[in-house]
Amino acid sequence: MEVDNFKYSIGLYQISFKDNCALTIVNYGRNSYDYQDGTLIFTAPNQVMEFKKAEKAEVSHGWTLTFHPDLIRKSELGKKIEHYSFFSYASNEALHLSDEERKTVAEIAEKIEKEISNNIDTHSQTLIISNIELLLNYCVRFYDRQFYTRTNLNQDIASQFEQLLKDYYNQEKQLDFGIPTVQYCGEALNMSPKYLSDLLRKETGQSTQDHIHQYVIEKAKNRLLNSNESASEIAYALGFEYPQYFSKIFKKKTAMSPNEFRRNLN
């Protein structure tokens, strides 16, 4: 079938494996993604995908598994599907599989296909859902491997993230825009917020939000000990809209209120 550029959006979960595919995904996340290598990409319901035909078409093969949210809604998988954060990754953050990993996911996909092809009985839905969950759990493992094998790159991104926070406050952007958001940090580093948080968590044990709060609280500590500003003044200066929220985060990180911290350490 000959296809050129096209867009689509479906109300389904979709898991696609493509190898030598003559299409490139564009306008999904912030970057285009070369979809010609053996990769898995995940999309959640109602995400918009745009494709364009590659200049040189190759023979392509692969498979796509789609399922409606209602299939898993009453199951344990339905309760935790949002925890599979790769459904929110941008396409340039797809899962690149080794030969052995490709074999593993293909075998599970074949089991699902076989179950669908058999006569449906009272066990069919349970077995299909179980195999979908098994596939997703293997993908969690494979993503962990991908993060691990890209440690040097991840360290570079972690360093860029720290510099991003420094630049944000050096330029006093917090006075106009408040404390930096996870969304802002992800976009500034050209990746989805979910991917950035997962990457930082694997590299440092803390999510993006944890890092932001820790950075801001360290700045707050310096101001508490080296100025006569009130806790409210410091909160506003650091970009908090509400001093109460600043105090809550500060106490969560230090087990003391800002005023208690100032009293005890002075």
Order of alpha helices (4+ residues) and beta strands (2+ residues): beta-beta-beta-beta-beta-beta-beta-alpha-alpha-beta-alpha-alpha-alpha-alpha-alpha-alpha-alpha-alpha-alpha-alpha
